Amino acid sequence: MNTTSRRTGLLTLLVTSLGSFMVLLDGSIIFVALHEIQKDLGGELSQLQWTVDAYTLPFAALMLTAGTLGDRLGRKKVFLTGLVLFVLGSALCGFAPSVGLLILGRVVQGLGAGAISTGSLSLLVSTFTDPPGRAKAIGIWTAVSGVSIALGPLLGGILIESFNWQAIFLLNVPIGIIALLLGVPRLIDSKNPAARNVDLPGQVLAAGGLFCLVLGLIEAGRDGWTSPTILALLGGAVVLLGGFLAVELRSKEPLLPLELFRNRTFATACLIASLLGFVIVGVMFFMAQYFQAVQQHDALATGLRLLPLTLGIFFLSPPASRIAGKAGPRIPIMVGALLSTLGFFLLSTIEPTSGFGSVWWKLALVGIGIGCMFAPLTLAVMASTPPQRAGLGSSMINTTRITGFTAGAAVLGTIVVSRTDDSTARGPAAMVDAFHTVFYICAGATILAFVVAAATMVRGRLPGPVPGTAPAAPGTNHAAATGTP
């Protein structure tokens, strides 16, 4: 790289890292703010669920389409559009006078997040054309993403205690503006002349089906599973998602090429990734509620108490990735599933008055288990995806993980609502009892992940490209290879 190219590369790395930092920070920082938002704006638990799902639902539903748009219209344009949407959505959240407007702001944030997440790695790959420089840049970008996930709850607690809950959203405004001011004049745009057409029918059916499903699951806790509205929503979800599969089977340029799932490793990794997203929201959402709503800790103390979980994920992901690269992803995924299962069973023994000394190591065990699975799942998907479709593979691992995250907030929140809705079943003891049920379900999900990995994943090292060392050519659709909300 000459001096000009090096400066361009460093600026691209800075801008894309800022974008990724905001997107993933918002996925984890929200949990310590939920209790404060409820006290300030009011609202029921179902509305708190929507402050999570209103962000992750458009994020998951539109990520694949955002990649196609980047290939056709220009990756820089899509990335910068995502930044603008994210800043506007953050400002709307920060100044929202009601839960309804807060949820609307989260939807706008989610739309922006999908474009940012898809565009950031695409820009890095098209800017860093030499393999060593590209691998180093992606490694730095991934590290920044991991730091944002790990520090989200703690940073959120500091901002809330120093200012208010609105500060966790308004923080994004200056960061996003700086990224825009740096990126508009200096980022290098690129397109794929042979880009696929946008699968509009597939996108509409997928988004509509997911929306009906999540809305039905969340509102079922309040209206009841036999409510005509709930039955109509769930039935609509089945019809729309079934239509999506039918369209994808017949489409010449599908949003989601279903033939990829014929590869056993690819299908298994995507399934486990969705289970992983499910349990991540289970432990972060409800342990934050445990520390705040049950034990009455403030946001900063809650963020500190969640550190064993987030640091476990952060510190175990790199060594698990190295082990998976040498020995294959099957063993670290199975070990991680077992550790997480044990951690969830232990969390199901906590009581309203449990001291932190009896809780932190159980949280850490869950975090270590999740960390053992996180990166190897990405490796499994990328190693089982044809090189010319590496971008689609990295998009799929994120889409399935975020979909599981969205489903977790909807399903587990509904279970807690149904267990605590009766006036005779309220109070700290009833809430913690409901949390026990959540942790049993999460343990069941990680047991399923263990069984699926043990039964279907290939033993030993997988052939194929390793993320960060052999990405697809710049003409393909690239999305984030790692990361979560």
N, C-alpha and C positions, 0 to 999 in steps of 0.2 A: 504493500500500500504506500502511495506517495503521501506527502504532507496533507494535501487537500482531501484526498480520500480518507485519510486517517481522521481528520477533523470531522468530516461528514459522518463517518462511522461512529465516532464517539458521541456526536450530537444525536444521531439516530438511536443509539443505545440509551442515552439519557432520557430522551422524550418517550420512547416506548416503555422504559422502566417506570417512569413517572405514571404513565397511563395504567400499566399493569398493577402498580402499587395501589392506586386508588381503587381499582376494581376489586382486588382481592381483600384490601383492607375493609371495604364496605361489607364484604361477606361475613367477616368475623366480628367487626366492631359493633354491629347492631345489637348483639345479644346483651351486652351490659347496659344498653340504653332502653331496653323494652320496658323495664319497671318504671323508669323515670317518665317515659312517654305516656304510659298508662296513668300515672299519677297526675300528669300535667293536662293531657288531652282527654282523659277518660277512655272508655272503650272496653270491650270484653276481650277474652283471650283469643277469640276467633279473629278479631281485628289485629291483634299483635301477630298472629300467624300470617296475616296478609302483608304486614310490613316486611316480613321475610320473603314470602312467596311472590309478592308483587315485583320484587327485584329479580329473583331467580327464575321465575316462569318465562318472561320474555328473553332473559339471558339464554336459557336453555333452548327455547323454541326457535330463536332466530339466528343462532350461532352459525349453522351450516349455510343458511342463505347469505349471511354477511360475508362469508368467505367467497361465495360465488360472485357477489356484487363487487368485492374487491378485485377479483380476477378480471371482471368485465369493465368496470368503471375506473379502476385505479385503487391500489391499496392505500395510498396516502389519503385520498379523498374519503374513503370509508373510515379510516382511523381517525382523521380529524373531525369528521361528522360525529363519530362516536364520542370524541372528547367534548364537542359542543353540547350534545345531548346530555352527557354525564354532568357537566357543569350546570346546565339549566335545571336538570332534575335535582341536583344537590341543593341548589339555591331554593327551589320550590319546597324541598323537605325542610330546609333550615328555617324557612319563614312560614311554614304551614300552621294555620290556626286551628286545624281540625285533623282528626285521623283520616278522613276522606281525602283531603288534599295531600297529606303525608303519603298515603298509599299511591296517589296519582304521581307524586314526585318519584316514588320508588319505581314505578313502571317506566318512567322516562329514563331514570338511571339504568334500569335493566336493559333497555334498548341500546343505550350508549355502551354499556358494558360488553354486550355481545360483539359490537363493532370494534371496540378497543381490543378485546381479547383476541379476536380473529386477526385484526390488522397488525398488532404489535410484532408478533413473530414473523409474519409475512414480510414486513419492512426490514427486519433484521436479516432474514435470509436473502432478500434481494439486494441488500446493501453490502453485506459481508460475503463476497464471492469466493474467498479462499477458505478451504476447509478448516485450517487451524484457527484463523481469526473468527470464523463463524461459530465454531464450537466454544471458543472462549466467550464470545458475546452472549451466546445463548445460556452459558453457565452463569454469567453475571446476572442476566435478566431473570433466570430461574431463582437465583439466590435472593434477589430483591423481592420477588414474589413470595418466597417462603418467609422472609422476615415480616412482610406485611400481614401474613396469616398469623404468625406467632405473636406479634406485638399488638394485633387488633384490640383484644379485650383490655389489655393494660393501657394502651394509648386512649381508648375510649373512656376508661375510668378516670384518667388524668384530665381529659378535656371536660368531662361532665362535672367533676368536682371543682375544677378551676373556673369553668364558665357555666355551661348548661348542656342539655342533651342536643340542642340544635348545633352545637359546635362540631359534633362528629360529622355532620353533613357540610357545614360551611367551610370546614378545612379543605374540602375538595375544590372549592372555588378558586383560591389563589394558585393551588397546585395545577389545576387544569388550565388556568389562564397562562401560567408560565409555560406549560407544555405547548399550548397553542402558539404563543409568541415565538417560541423556539422552532416549532415544527412547520408552521405555514411557509416561511421563506426558505427553509433549509432541507427539509425532508425530500428525498428523491422518490418520485412516483414510479410505479411500474404496473404493467397489465399483462395478462395472458392472452395473446392473439387467438388462441384456440379455446378460450374459456367456455364452460358449459352455459347453457341458458338457465335462467332462474326458473326453478320448478314451482311456479306460483300455486297451482292446485294443491300440490303436496304440502307447501308451506302453510296455506290457509287451513287445510284439514288437520295438520299436526298441531298448529297453534290453537285452533278451536277445540280440538279433542282434549288437549292438555288443560285448557282453561276450564272446560266443563267438568273434567275429572277433579281438578284441584278445588274448584268452587263447591262441587257436590260433597267432597270429603270434608272440607272445612265446615260447611253449614250443616252437615249431618249431625254434628254434636249438639247443635241448638234446636234444629227442626225435627230430628229423628230420622232414622234410616228408612222408615216407611212413608215419609212425607211425599206427596205427589211431586213437589218441586225437586226434591233430592233424587227420586227415581227417574224423573225426566232428565236431570243433569247427567246422572250416571249412564242412563241409556243413550243420551246424546253423545257422551264421550265414547261409548263402545262403537256407535255408528260412525262417528267422525274418524276415530283412530283405525277402525276397520276399513273405511274408505281410503284413508291415507296409505295403508298397506297395499290395497288394491291398485291405487294410482301408481305407487312406486314399482310394483311388479310389471306394469305395462309401459311405464315411461322410458323413453330412450335416453333421457338425461335426468335421472331421479335425484331428488334431494338426498336420499339415503339409499345407496346401492345395496340391496338386501343380499346380494350374492356374497358380500363380505362375511356375513354371518355363517356361511357354510364352513368357514375356517373355525375349527373347534376352539383354538386358543383365543381368537378374536372375540367370538361370542361369549366365551367364559369370562374373559377379562372385562368386557362391557357389563355383563351381569353383576360381577363382583364390584365393579366401580359404582354401579347404582346402589348396591347394598351399602357400600362405604359412605356414599353421600347421605344415605338414610340415617346411618348411625352417628355420623358427625353432627348433624343437626339435632339428633336426639340428645347427645351428651352436652353440647354447647348451649342449646336453648334451655333445657330444663335444669342443668346445673347452675346456670346464671339465675334462673328463677328461684332455685333452692337457696342460693346465697343471699339474694335480695328480698324476695317475697316471704320466705320462711324464716331465715335467720336475720333478716333486717340489716344486712351489711350495705354500705353505700357502694356506688359504682366503682370507685377506685379499689376498695377492698375486694370487690367481686372480681375485677380484672386481675388482681394479684393472685387470687385463689384459683383462677383458671389457668395460670401459667404452667403448672405441671402438665396439663393436657396439651396446650399449644406447643410448649417447648419439647415435649415428647415427640410430637409429630415432626417438628422442625429438625431436631438433632438425629432422629433415626432414619429419616428419608434418604440422606446421602449414602450412609453405609449400606442400607438395604438396596439401593440402586447399584452400588458396586458389586455386592454379592449376587444380585440378580444377573448382572452382566457377565459374571464369571461362571455361575452355577445354574442360571436360569431363574425365572421368577416364581416357580412353583413353591419352593421351600420357604422363602421369606413371606410369601402371601399366606401360607398355611400357619407359619409360626405367628405372624401378626394376628391372624384370625383367632387363634387360640388365646393369645395374650389379651386381646380385646374382649373375648368372651368371658375370661376370668375376671377382668376388670369390671365388666357390666354386672356380673353376678355379685361381686363384692359391693358395688354401688347400690345394689338393691337392698343392702342391709343398713344403709344410713338412716338416721333418725333426725327429727327436727332439731335436737340439741347436740348432735354429733360435733365433736371438736374437729378443727382442721387437721390436727395430727392424725386422726383416724380416716380422713377423707383424701388428703393430697396424693398419697401413694396409689390409691385406687384410681384416681384421675390420671395419674402418670402412667399407670399400666395400660389404660385404654389408649392414651396418646401414643405410647410406644408401639402398641399393636397397630394402630392406624398408620403410624410412620413406617412400619415394616411393610405395609401393603401399598402405600401411596405411589411411590415411584415405580416399583416392579410392575404394577398394573399398566402404567404407561409404556414401559419397556415391552410388555407382552403384546400390547396392541400394535406398537410400531414394528415389532419383529415379525408379526403375522400379517402386516399390511403390505401390498405390493409397493415398491419404491415410488412409482408414479402416482400413488394415492396416499403418500405419507401425510399430506396435509389433511386429507379427509380422516385418516386414522386418528391424528392428534385431536381433531375436532370431535370425533366420536367419543373418545375417552372423557373429554370435558363435558360433552352434552349428556352422556349417561350419568356421570357423577352429579352434575347439577340437577338433573331430573330426579335422581334419588334424593337429593337434598330438598328439593321442592316437595316431593311426596312425603318425606319425613316430617316436615313442618306441618303438612296438612293432616296426615294420618295420626301421628302421635299427639298433636295438639287436640284433635277431635276426641281422642281417647281420654285425655286429661279433662277436657270439658265435660264429657259424659260422666266421668267418675266424680266430679266435684260440683256438678250443676245443682244437685239437690241441696236445699238449705240445711239439711241435717248432716250433709257430708262435706261441709266446708271447714276451713281452719287449717292450720299448719299440718296437723297429723293426717288429715284427709288428702291434702295436697301431696305430701311426701309419699303416702300410700299409692297415689296415682303415678308418681314418678317411679316408684318401684315397678309398676306395670310396664312403663316405658322402657326401663332398663332390661326387664325380662325379654321384651320384644326385640330390643337391640341385640341382646345376647343370642336370641334365636336367629337374627339376621347374620351375625358373624359365624354362628355354627353352620348355617347354610353356605356361607362363603367358603368355610373350611372344607365342607363336604364336596362342593362343586369343584374347588381347586384340586383336591386330592383325587377326585374321580375323573376329571376331564383334562387337566393341564398336562402338557408334555413334560416328561422328566428331563432334567439336564438343561444345558444351555440351548436357547432357541436360535435358529439361524435367522439372518435378516439384519436390516439396518438398526443401529442403536440411536435413539434420539440425541441430537446434538452433534453427532459425528458423521452421519450420512443422511441428511435431510433430502427431501425431494428437490427436484429442479425448481428454479424460481418461477416457472410457469404454472406450478400447481397451487392449489388452495391450501395455505398453511394456516393453522390456528394454534393456540397455546398448547404446548405439550404437557404442561403441568399446571397445577393451580386449582383452587376451589373457592366458594363463598363460605 
